Amino acid sequence: MSALHSTATTSKTQSGAIDSPRPRVNTRKADFIEEDFFGPQPTSSKSLPDPKVLAENLARCVLEILSGARDLEQIARWVTDDVHRVLLTRVHVATRARALKKIPAHRPSFSIGSTTVCQPADGVAECCVVLHGKARSRSIAIRLEGLDGRWRATAIHVL
């Protein structure tokens, strides 16, 4: 067995004689949690940019994605895996609905109305963006959390 994997170590005395084996001491902490060091790290609101700009851009992108004019992967950096999965499901449903009605994908024309940003806790921003189109207005609720030095959307709801 190699010295690395042995359960005991030996030491030499000053005269050069080998002492009896002594047990190895585990220097690792038993309560070490890998996610604390390698998982997403929270970021304070002070070190992040204004969330209003990102909320408006994400709302615009989400409407374009649902209408088929933009690819979902373009916003993958700014959303969590759960949000990506939910949006992917909605994209498939919208694509099938357009195919059944034989409506081609098109870029929607809309203007951004009001944007409300509320910060209930440090590193968290809850935003509501109202978008006005020709036929209807839509509201998009977005929860942004500061993770790894940037805002990431942890929830997006299109109303």
N, C-alpha and C positions, 0 to 999 in steps of 0.2 A: 504494500500500500504506500502511496506517496506521502510525503510529509505534509502536503497540503490537505489531505483528506484524513489524516490520523486524528484520533480523539485525544491524544495526549502528546505533550512535547517533552523533550529532555533538555537539561541544561548542564553545562560543564562548570565544575568548581574551579577555583584558582589553580589548583594543583593539576588540573587537566582531567581529573576523574569524572565520569559521567554520573550525574545524580539520578535518583529515581524519577520516573515519569510523573509530571504534574498535569492535572486536567487543563484543557484549553478553556479560556474564558470567552464567552460570546460577547463581543463588543457592540453588536447591532442591537438597536432598541426593538423590543418586542412589539411596540405599538406603531411601528413604521407603516404608514399607508402610502402606497405608491402614487395614488391620485393627488395627494397633497403637494407633490413636487412635479409630477409630470402631466397632470390633468389641466384643464382650463383654469387659469389664474384670474381671479376677479381684479378689476381695475377701478380706481376711484374716478368719480365724475370730473374731478379737477384736472386730471391728466388726459381727458378725452375731449374731442371737438364738440361743437354744438350739435345735439342730436336732431334738430329740426331739419337740417339739410339732408341727412341720411334718410330720415323718415319720409320726406317728400320724394326723394329719388327711389326709395324702395317701393313706395305706393305706386308710382308711375310704372316701374318695372313689373310689378305684380300684375297690374291691369294689362300691360302689353303681353306678358307671359300667358295669362288666361285667354287672351284673344288670339293667341297663336302667332303674334308678330315677333316675339323674342324667345330665345331658348332659356330654359330654367337654369342651366348651368352657369349662366352669366352672373347670377346673384348668389351662387353657392358659397362664396367667401363670406358673405354678410349674414347668412342665416345658419341656424343650428341644423343638425341632422334631422331632428323631429319636424321642424318647419319644412325642410326640403322634402321629406316624405309626404307630408300633407299636401303641399303644393303640387308634387308630382301626381298624386291621386286626382287632384282637381284638374290638372292639365289633361290627363287621360280622359276624364269625363267630358270636359269641354271639347276635346278633339273628336270624340265619338259623337257628341251631339251635333257638332258642325258637319261631320261626315254624313250623318243621317239626314240632315236638312239640306245637304249639298250647298253649304255656305262656305266660301273660301275664307281663309284666315286673312285678316286685315289689321292694319295699325289703327287703333282707336284715336280719335281726336278729342281731347279733353283739356280743361284748364284746372289748375290747382286752386281750390277755394281756400278755406281756412285750415290752419294747422295748429293743433293744440298739443302742448308738451307739458307733462306733469312728471316730476321726479319724486316718487314716494320714498326712495331710499338712495343712499350713496351708491353710484354705479348702476342705477336703474332709471330708465326713462320710458314712460308710457305715452304714446303719441296717437293722435287721431287726425287723419288727413281726409279732407272732403275733396273729391274730384268731380267736376261738372262736365258732363258730355252733352251731345246734342239732344239725345232723347231722355237721359236720366242722370241723376247724381248718385254717386256711390261714396261710401265712407269706408275707410280702411283703418283698423285699429292695429297698432304695432307695439310690441313690448321689446325694448332694446336693453341689453345688459352689457356692461363693460367687461369683456373677457379678453385676456391676452393683449391688452393695450389698444383695443379697438371696440367699437360698438358691434354687437351681433344681435340679430332679431331672434328672440326665443319664442315669439308667438306672433302670428299674422292672421287677422280675420277680416275678410272682405264682406261687408254688409250691403 
